[in-house]
Amino acid sequence: MEEKRLTPIKAIRAKCLECSCGNVNEVKLCVIPDCPLYPYRLGHSPYIKLSDAHKAANAANLRKIHEQRRQAEAQQGKEV
């Protein structure tokens, strides 16, 4: 069986979820800002800044994904 590897950021996110008893909201509301993992607790590096073009491309991709999901759900509704 293939072992699933976590990226460092995903491993940090998993640790923060473990520390917060699996509660995503508690990770967001973490009260331990002195923790070395604190800046990374939401699953991304706060130090990487995206360009406006990159943000626009990400937004366009999300809109496309949401539209595809809506179409698939509508199609499933018609089939039922």
Secondary structure, 3 states (H helix, E strand, C coil): CCCCCCCHHHHHHHHHHHHCCCCHHHHHCCCCCCCCCHHHCCCCCCCCCCCHHHHHHHHHHHHHHHHHHHHHHHHHHHHC
